[in-house]
Amino acid sequence: MGSREKWYTEKLNDLQQEDLRVSTLGELRDRLKSLPHDEAEKVTKALELPLVFDCLNDNNTEQVDLACEVLSLCLGNLHLGESTSRYQTAFERALNHPFPGVKLMVLKEIERSLLNEEVVSSFCQQTPLLINIVNCIADEDIGVANKASDILVALGITIPGANKITSNEILVPLQELMTANQIVKARVFETLVSISKKSEFSFAKLKAVGLISNIVDEIANSDVLFKMNVIEILSQLGQSEHGFVFLDETDVLNKIFNIIGEDELTAQLCQPGILKFFGHVAHRNPRELLAKYPIMFDHLFSNIEQSDLTLIAVSLDTIGFIGQTSQGKLALDSTGKRFDGTIKIISRLLSSLPTDVRVRALNCIGNLLRDTRYDIMQITEKWYRLLGTDPMEIITKYAKNPFPELRLAGLGIVNSLASQPWGQDVIKNTPGLVEFLLDRSIETNKECKEAKYEIVKLLSNSTIFDRHIQERLENFVKEGPFYVQPVVEVAIEGD
């Protein structure tokens, strides 16, 4: 290592000469890349990294980029948490650098260090560095802002992290950011909600210092576009059980759903976001939502008959999302003829919808018809019968459609049927359908090949087919989704 140590010493000396920095950094980068991990770790600990950090203090883009590369290679060789303790001051300066790449380099290293739970507690004591990370949420570069948010979320879901974020030292800078422009305010809200939905403890801490109420208060914001963003952010909170309980008990859900009854412009702009919000919370608690907010289900059903394609599409997505679960199916079915009529309307509208909305309608149907609970299968079969006098004619029309996105959606419905005994019987009795599924020569699209394979795999576990078909299904599964039938060539002797 003697000659190597001498080489690195020379390079460190060269870094102190301005005209040699770019070439020296390039040499250091190339050498570090070529070393095995063990040697690179030794070299990193021997190198005087402050000299490399000093190379960041320049307007030369090439020099700064090379310094970032060298630092990334070196820091990545250190033990988790070692860099944040040894180079805290350098990191603080880097997070105020005008180049986004420098900030990202440091933020990525901090994120890596926090993978070690033991590092989290000590890192929470580095208040100046934490404040700089908070301020990065307001960065003009979205990559920097997102990475800073990721770090705060990783910290915030831990007990020491939640305690630190809600301390005055960090709380004040956070609150200052919320007085900035609405883009930054929304980023802060998203960060707080990401923490809240992942940790009930952290949610309680954020709520206690008033950060959650800051978000909720914005539902009354006169800026309709910002109000839409807030609704979208709060919908993420509603995906957690404790978040849903909070939104329900504090009447937040009612406030949001009542926006649909406000002036026409607000209702028109906000309704898609509100329906998505409703879908998220109803996905978890469908029967409770139906009991408390039946009017929202009425909105979903009636929207299918509207002329507004955006509302139709969002309503289809929402119905399909609610109907993914067994409890969701039970809730939808409990509305009786109202929802039965909606299924008929969806089926009737299919042919007249634009392709993108038609795909969403087919996906909705696929979700509604997919279930493996015996008592729910009675509902799925009933809904299948409501699609028309010959539902399989409609389904196979799309499963064989020349456009991949429609064909994939149609195959999704066939997959839903293939998971249930009554559906398997329907597939068996649909002329040519099993042959179509087993015919590899007519399918070129990768996703569609995989979709067919999944259907055949489900059918191969059935007991309703005769021995010959059963063997073909099982062989198809053994061969995999991308098996290619070998071509046999017969050589003919010439004259």
Secondary structure, 3 states (H helix, E strand, C coil): CHHHHHHHHHHHHHHCCHHHHHHHHHHHHHHHHHCCHHHHHHHHHHCCHHHHHHCCCCCCHHHHHHHHHHHHHHHCCCCCCHHHHHCHHHHHHHCCCCCHHHHHHHHHHHHHHCCCHHHHHHHCCCHHHHHHHHHHCCCCCHHHHHHHHHHHHHHHCCHHHHHHHCCHHHHHHHHHHCCCCHHHHHHHHHHHHHHHHHCHHHHHHHHHCCHHHHHHHHHHCCCHHHHHHHHHHHHHHCCCHHHHHHHHHCCHHHHHHHHHHCCHHHHHHHHHHHHHHHHHHHHHCHHHHHHHCHHHHHHHHHHCCCCCHHHHHHHHHHHHHHCCCHHHHHHHHCCCHHHHHHHHHHHHHHHHCCHHHHHHHHHHHHHHHCCCCHHHHHHHHHHHHCCCCCHHHHHHHHHCCCCHHHHHHHHHHHHHHHCCHHHHHHHHCCCCHHHHHHCHHHCCCHHHHHHHHHHHHHHHCCCCCCHHHHHHHHHHHHHCCCCCCCCCCCCCCCC
